Amino acid sequence: LLTPTLAEPPVVLGTFDSPPEKPLQGLRRAEAFVPFTPICNATGLPAMSVPLYWNGEGLPVGVHFIGRFGDEATLFRLAGQLESARPWIGRRPNISI
């Protein structure tokens, strides 16, 4: 199964910060931002996210692959093939804190 890793492009630091009087605000925002990956954590399905694209700001855009239960090997092989076809090891986003 193939999904985006995130529901929208990467966001600035502090986006998920919550004021003390609304402690769940950041969590709810994070759930909307990353809606596709938690199902794998809950079900135990193997999954991976690989940076196959970079947006106009030079930030990686992840592609999320979900494998069959107990079949991590297929995802490792796929990751190797994708890295060979579109290397990302040397790519680093320009960020400032």
C-alpha positions as a Python dict, from the first residue, in 0.01 Angstrom:
ca = {
    (1, 'L'): (0, 0, 0),
    (2, 'L'): (128, 347, -86),
    (3, 'T'): (29, 669, 93),
    (4, 'P'): (186, 1008, 155),
    (5, 'T'): (383, 1023, 479),
    (6, 'L'): (230, 1359, 571),
    (7, 'A'): (-103, 1521, 489),
    (8, 'E'): (68, 1850, 398),
    (9, 'P'): (419, 1986, 339),
    (10, 'P'): (660, 2012, 632),
    (11, 'V'): (567, 2282, 882),
    (12, 'V'): (772, 2530, 1084),
    (13, 'L'): (902, 2450, 1430),
    (14, 'G'): (646, 2521, 1700),
    (15, 'T'): (343, 2427, 1490),
    (16, 'F'): (243, 2157, 1737),
    (17, 'D'): (312, 2354, 2054),
    (18, 'S'): (13, 2374, 2287),
    (19, 'P'): (-65, 2639, 2544),
    (20, 'P'): (-88, 2496, 2899),
    (21, 'E'): (-463, 2559, 2911),
    (22, 'K'): (-518, 2350, 2592),
    (23, 'P'): (-281, 2052, 2624),
    (24, 'L'): (-447, 1842, 2352),
    (25, 'Q'): (-439, 2113, 2085),
    (26, 'G'): (-95, 2011, 1956),
    (27, 'L'): (-185, 1642, 1961),
    (28, 'R'): (-498, 1700, 1753),
    (29, 'R'): (-298, 1906, 1505),
    (30, 'A'): (-37, 1630, 1483),
    (31, 'E'): (-308, 1367, 1418),
    (32, 'A'): (-432, 1568, 1121),
    (33, 'F'): (-76, 1623, 997),
    (34, 'V'): (24, 1254, 1010),
    (35, 'P'): (-299, 1060, 950),
    (36, 'F'): (-157, 771, 748),
    (37, 'T'): (121, 622, 963),
    (38, 'P'): (-42, 543, 1302),
    (39, 'I'): (-240, 248, 1162),
    (40, 'C'): (87, 61, 1111),
    (41, 'N'): (189, 119, 1472),
    (42, 'A'): (-151, -3, 1591),
    (43, 'T'): (-166, -313, 1369),
    (44, 'G'): (200, -413, 1360),
    (45, 'L'): (222, -386, 983),
    (46, 'P'): (571, -314, 852),
    (47, 'A'): (606, 29, 695),
    (48, 'M'): (868, 274, 577),
    (49, 'S'): (883, 633, 468),
    (50, 'V'): (1135, 734, 205),
    (51, 'P'): (1217, 1084, 74),
    (52, 'L'): (1148, 1050, -297),
    (53, 'Y'): (1075, 1416, -372),
    (54, 'W'): (1187, 1759, -251),
    (55, 'N'): (957, 2058, -251),
    (56, 'G'): (1038, 2413, -364),
    (57, 'E'): (1189, 2495, -24),
    (58, 'G'): (1427, 2200, -50),
    (59, 'L'): (1245, 1993, 213),
    (60, 'P'): (1194, 1619, 166),
    (61, 'V'): (848, 1488, 87),
    (62, 'G'): (805, 1135, 218),
    (63, 'V'): (633, 846, 48),
    (64, 'H'): (492, 589, 293),
    (65, 'F'): (492, 222, 196),
    (66, 'I'): (300, -38, 396),
    (67, 'G'): (392, -404, 359),
    (68, 'R'): (230, -735, 438),
    (69, 'F'): (237, -855, 797),
    (70, 'G'): (572, -1016, 872),
    (71, 'D'): (722, -920, 535),
    (72, 'E'): (973, -650, 624),
    (73, 'A'): (1216, -801, 372),
    (74, 'T'): (1010, -677, 79),
    (75, 'L'): (1022, -322, 214),
    (76, 'F'): (1400, -343, 261),
    (77, 'R'): (1442, -463, -98),
    (78, 'L'): (1214, -187, -225),
    (79, 'A'): (1406, 75, -25),
    (80, 'G'): (1731, -46, -179),
    (81, 'Q'): (1588, -28, -529),
    (82, 'L'): (1448, 321, -471),
    (83, 'E'): (1776, 445, -321),
    (84, 'S'): (1964, 311, -625),
    (85, 'A'): (1723, 475, -868),
    (86, 'R'): (1690, 806, -683),
    (87, 'P'): (1968, 847, -422),
    (88, 'W'): (1886, 1056, -118),
    (89, 'I'): (2179, 978, 112),
    (90, 'G'): (2359, 1305, 37),
    (91, 'R'): (2052, 1529, 40),
    (92, 'R'): (2007, 1752, 342),
    (93, 'P'): (1743, 2023, 378),
    (94, 'N'): (1857, 2374, 459),
    (95, 'I'): (1703, 2453, 795),
    (96, 'S'): (1739, 2724, 1052),
    (97, 'I'): (1642, 2714, 1416),
}
